[in-house]
Amino acid sequence: MNQFLSLLEVKTFLITTSEEINKKNLLDFCKTQLYLNDYTLESNDFLNAIYITESNKYFIYTTKNITKSFYFEYLDNLINEYEQEYVCFIVNTEIYVYKNKSIYYFQQLNFSLDENEIKNLIFETLNITLDCIININDHFKHEDIFLEKLSTTKIKNINKKKQSNYFKLFVASILVTVVSCIYYYNHEEEKTTKTVAKYIYKSKKINDAITFLNLKKIDLEDIKYDGKLKLNIKISMENYSEKLIEYLKIKFKILSFNYDNKLDLYKVELHVK
């Protein structure tokens, strides 16, 4: 398999969402999720994403090696032999899941699993019940003609298009919202408890955030205190900057980040460190 990318060279992420992301925002959504997972996407990296409807998850995969093809591109030549909806190929310690003859998910296993264990793994991870499992090593050999034709990947790289404003807008709207929520509770005393006020003013990090967010005048959706201060904010497409997300990762812990397709905005829950 030297002609193909090893999955050890591919970084993968499973991200839960409330619904499918608008295609025009998909690149920026992926960049944001990678950033939140401490992965920096370079301009020359390969990137693609698949929406898994059964579990409302995005399977994002990226690699810095663009000189080889993915092994599932070889499997694409074999999948037509199978009529089942969900088909899984086992290739040594790699598994490739197809839905309706299109690649849907893949994973590098850390240890060998039998077929029942693989079925359980896929069901627990994707909420999918496999119809068929094929062990490539037992049935197939690589075709030299195919390998000569497929030296580099033909899969669409969504990282090729120009960066839109969304990725830059993400952080600014979060910070601005946090300032707004703190401002709101500071000026409506009947809704503010002494515990929350003490927690807010005790932290220099929060005071810094107040200064920044007040300048942006972003509204807060909700604020809660259950021993920890949690902020629920809405991020519009207009209120985003790359500097903001860097600031938030220092000052806050992002508990959830979900896209609302109907409202065309992101709902974010923050925890003050």
Secondary structure per residue as TSV (DSSP state, phi and psi in degrees):
chain	resnum	aa	ss	phi	psi
A	1	M	-	360.0	21.2
A	2	N	T	-65.4	-21.4
A	3	Q	T	-74.5	-14.4
A	4	F	B	-113.6	160.1
A	5	L	-	-67.3	132.5
A	6	S	-	-76.4	144.1
A	7	L	G	-66.6	-13.3
A	8	L	G	-69.7	-18.1
A	9	E	G	-92.0	-1.6
A	10	V	E	-113.9	130.0
A	11	K	E	-97.0	127.7
A	12	T	E	-122.8	152.0
A	13	F	E	-141.8	140.3
A	14	L	E	-112.7	115.1
A	15	I	E	-117.5	124.4
A	16	T	E	-81.1	134.4
A	17	T	-	-132.5	167.3
A	18	S	S	-80.8	-25.7
A	19	E	S	-166.2	176.7
A	20	E	-	-68.9	141.1
A	21	I	-	-82.5	140.7
A	22	N	-	-57.8	133.6
A	23	K	H	-56.5	-33.8
A	24	K	H	-68.5	-18.2
A	25	N	H	-107.0	1.6
A	26	L	H	-65.1	-42.7
A	27	L	H	-60.4	-46.2
A	28	D	H	-68.6	-35.1
A	29	F	H	-60.6	-46.0
A	30	C	H	-63.2	-44.1
A	31	K	H	-60.7	-41.5
A	32	T	H	-64.4	-44.6
A	33	Q	H	-64.5	-40.2
A	34	L	H	-63.7	-41.3
A	35	Y	H	-62.8	-42.5
A	36	L	H	-64.9	-23.0
A	37	N	T	-99.8	21.0
A	38	D	T	61.7	34.8
A	39	Y	-	-121.4	125.6
A	40	T	-	-98.1	120.4
A	41	L	-	-86.0	123.3
A	42	E	-	-89.2	160.8
A	43	S	T	-63.8	-27.5
A	44	N	T	-94.7	1.6
A	45	D	-	-73.2	151.5
A	46	F	E	-85.4	141.1
A	47	L	E	-146.9	136.2
A	48	N	E	-149.8	161.1
A	49	A	E	-145.2	140.9
A	50	I	E	-125.0	129.0
A	51	Y	E	-87.8	122.4
A	52	I	E	-99.1	101.6
A	53	T	T	-65.9	-32.3
A	54	E	T	-64.2	-25.6
A	55	S	T	-127.2	6.3
A	56	N	T	52.0	52.4
A	57	K	E	-128.9	149.9
A	58	Y	E	-103.8	126.7
A	59	F	E	-95.3	107.9
A	60	I	E	-106.2	130.9
A	61	Y	E	-134.8	143.0
A	62	T	E	-146.7	153.3
A	63	T	E	-150.5	152.1
A	64	K	S	-94.2	-9.4
A	65	N	-	-94.1	104.4
A	66	I	-	-106.6	15.8
A	67	T	S	-96.9	-4.5
A	68	K	S	-126.8	169.1
A	69	S	B	-101.1	163.1
A	70	F	-	-80.3	148.1
A	71	Y	H	-65.1	-28.5
A	72	F	H	-67.9	-15.7
A	73	E	H	-70.0	-28.1
A	74	Y	H	-73.7	-40.8
A	75	L	H	-64.2	-26.7
A	76	D	T	-56.9	-25.6
A	77	N	T	-80.4	-12.0
A	78	L	T	-106.8	-23.3
A	79	I	G	-64.5	-26.5
A	80	N	G	-63.7	-14.9
A	81	E	G	-77.2	-8.7
A	82	Y	-	-119.0	129.9
A	83	E	-	-95.2	-8.1
A	84	Q	-	-67.7	156.3
A	85	E	S	-71.9	-47.5
A	86	Y	E	-114.9	112.7
A	87	V	E	-121.3	137.8
A	88	C	E	-122.5	129.1
A	89	F	E	-101.6	134.1
A	90	I	E	-104.6	125.0
A	91	V	E	-129.5	95.4
A	92	N	T	57.5	-113.4
A	93	T	T	-105.1	21.7
A	94	E	E	-114.1	140.6
A	95	I	E	-123.5	141.5
A	96	Y	E	-128.8	121.1
A	97	V	E	-104.6	131.5
A	98	Y	E	-113.3	143.9
A	99	K	E	-123.3	122.0
A	100	N	T	50.6	44.4
A	101	K	T	72.7	12.7
A	102	S	E	-121.5	142.5
A	103	I	E	-59.6	136.6
A	104	Y	E	-124.7	-30.2
A	105	Y	E	-170.0	149.2
A	106	F	E	-147.6	160.2
A	107	Q	E	-156.9	141.5
A	108	Q	E	-90.2	122.7
A	109	L	-	-88.1	142.5
A	110	N	S	-83.3	-14.2
A	111	F	S	-157.1	163.6
A	112	S	-	-72.6	139.2
A	113	L	-	-127.3	148.0
A	114	D	-	-83.5	177.4
A	115	E	H	-63.2	-41.0
A	116	N	H	-64.0	-38.2
A	117	E	H	-67.6	-36.8
A	118	I	H	-66.8	-41.8
A	119	K	H	-59.9	-43.0
A	120	N	H	-65.9	-40.5
A	121	L	H	-60.9	-47.3
A	122	I	H	-67.1	-37.5
A	123	F	H	-66.2	-44.1
A	124	E	H	-68.4	-32.6
A	125	T	H	-84.0	-41.6
A	126	L	H	-118.4	-5.6
A	127	N	S	62.6	39.3
A	128	I	-	-123.1	137.2
A	129	T	-	-102.5	114.8
A	130	L	-	-68.0	139.9
A	131	D	S	-94.2	-25.9
A	132	C	E	-155.1	138.9
A	133	I	E	-126.7	129.2
A	134	I	E	-123.3	130.4
A	135	N	E	-92.9	111.1
A	136	I	H	-62.0	-39.3
A	137	N	H	-61.8	-26.3
A	138	D	H	-85.3	-21.7
A	139	H	H	-123.7	-21.1
A	140	F	-	-130.5	157.4
A	141	K	-	-130.5	151.2
A	142	H	-	-68.3	143.4
A	143	E	-	-97.9	124.0
A	144	D	H	-60.1	-38.4
A	145	I	H	-61.4	-43.4
A	146	F	H	-62.2	-44.6
A	147	L	H	-64.1	-35.3
A	148	E	H	-66.5	-34.9
A	149	K	H	-79.0	-26.3
A	150	L	-	-116.0	74.2
A	151	S	S	-85.7	-31.0
A	152	T	S	-128.5	160.8
A	153	T	-	-66.1	144.8
A	154	K	-	-106.2	2.7
A	155	I	S	-70.6	141.2
A	156	K	-	-62.7	132.3
A	157	N	-	-101.7	106.1
A	158	I	G	-74.5	-5.6
A	159	N	G	-82.3	0.6
A	160	K	G	-82.6	-23.6
A	161	K	S	-77.9	163.4
A	162	K	-	-68.3	147.2
A	163	Q	-	-68.9	130.9
A	164	S	-	-88.4	-179.7
A	165	N	H	-76.7	-14.9
A	166	Y	H	-59.7	-49.1
A	167	F	H	-60.0	-36.3
A	168	K	H	-73.9	-26.7
A	169	L	H	-81.9	-20.3
A	170	F	H	-57.0	-52.3
A	171	V	H	-71.8	-40.6
A	172	A	H	-58.1	-40.9
A	173	S	H	-68.4	-35.1
A	174	I	H	-64.9	-51.0
A	175	L	H	-61.0	-43.1
A	176	V	H	-62.5	-38.1
A	177	T	H	-66.5	-39.8
A	178	V	H	-62.4	-43.9
A	179	V	H	-59.3	-43.4
A	180	S	H	-62.5	-41.2
A	181	C	H	-66.8	-41.0
A	182	I	H	-68.4	-41.2
A	183	Y	H	-59.5	-42.4
A	184	Y	H	-60.4	-44.9
A	185	Y	H	-76.5	-24.0
A	186	N	H	-74.6	-25.9
A	187	H	H	-105.3	-3.6
A	188	E	-	-123.6	84.6
A	189	E	G	-62.8	-29.6
A	190	E	G	-66.8	-18.1
A	191	K	G	-105.1	5.1
A	192	T	-	-112.3	129.2
A	193	T	-	-92.1	157.0
A	194	K	H	-62.0	-34.1
A	195	T	H	-63.0	-46.2
A	196	V	H	-65.0	-45.3
A	197	A	H	-60.6	-43.9
A	198	K	H	-62.8	-41.0
A	199	Y	H	-65.1	-42.4
A	200	I	H	-63.5	-50.9
A	201	Y	H	-77.8	-15.8
A	202	K	H	-70.6	-29.4
A	203	S	-	-96.3	121.1
A	204	K	H	-65.3	-31.1
A	205	K	H	-62.3	-39.2
A	206	I	H	-70.9	-38.2
A	207	N	H	-61.0	-38.3
A	208	D	H	-63.7	-40.9
A	209	A	H	-65.1	-38.2
A	210	I	H	-59.1	-45.1
A	211	T	H	-59.6	-44.7
A	212	F	H	-67.9	-46.9
A	213	L	H	-71.8	-33.3
A	214	N	H	-61.1	-33.5
A	215	L	H	-66.3	-30.9
A	216	K	H	-88.1	-21.7
A	217	K	T	56.6	49.2
A	218	I	-	-98.5	137.2
A	219	D	-	-78.8	150.2
A	220	L	-	-101.9	137.4
A	221	E	S	-80.2	-42.0
A	222	D	E	-163.3	154.3
A	223	I	E	-139.5	136.6
A	224	K	E	-133.8	152.9
A	225	Y	E	-137.6	112.3
A	226	D	S	-127.3	41.7
A	227	G	S	101.6	-22.2
A	228	K	S	-136.2	142.1
A	229	L	E	-82.2	122.4
A	230	K	E	-122.4	136.1
A	231	L	E	-120.6	129.2
A	232	N	E	-106.4	122.9
A	233	I	E	-131.0	160.4
A	234	K	E	-115.6	132.0
A	235	I	E	-111.9	112.5
A	236	S	-	-82.9	169.2
A	237	M	T	-68.2	-21.3
A	238	E	T	-83.3	-17.3
A	239	N	S	-110.5	61.9
A	240	Y	-	-140.1	140.0
A	241	S	-	-152.2	152.3
A	242	E	H	-66.1	-32.2
A	243	K	H	-66.2	-33.1
A	244	L	H	-64.7	-44.2
A	245	I	H	-66.1	-34.6
A	246	E	H	-64.7	-40.1
A	247	Y	H	-65.6	-44.1
A	248	L	H	-63.3	-38.8
A	249	K	H	-65.5	-25.2
A	250	I	H	-81.4	-42.9
A	251	K	H	-89.2	-28.7
A	252	F	E	-134.7	165.4
A	253	K	E	-108.2	124.9
A	254	I	E	-85.4	112.1
A	255	L	E	-82.5	-36.0
A	256	S	E	-152.7	153.9
A	257	F	E	-151.2	102.0
A	258	N	E	-128.0	140.9
A	259	Y	E	-94.3	130.3
A	260	D	E	-101.5	105.0
A	261	N	T	-65.7	-34.7
A	262	K	T	-68.8	-41.3
A	263	L	T	-88.4	-11.5
A	264	D	T	57.0	49.7
A	265	L	E	-153.4	171.7
A	266	Y	E	-110.7	138.2
A	267	K	E	-103.7	125.0
A	268	V	E	-128.0	136.9
A	269	E	E	-111.8	127.6
A	270	L	E	-114.7	144.7
A	271	H	E	-117.7	126.8
A	272	V	E	-76.3	122.4
A	273	K	-	-65.8	360.0
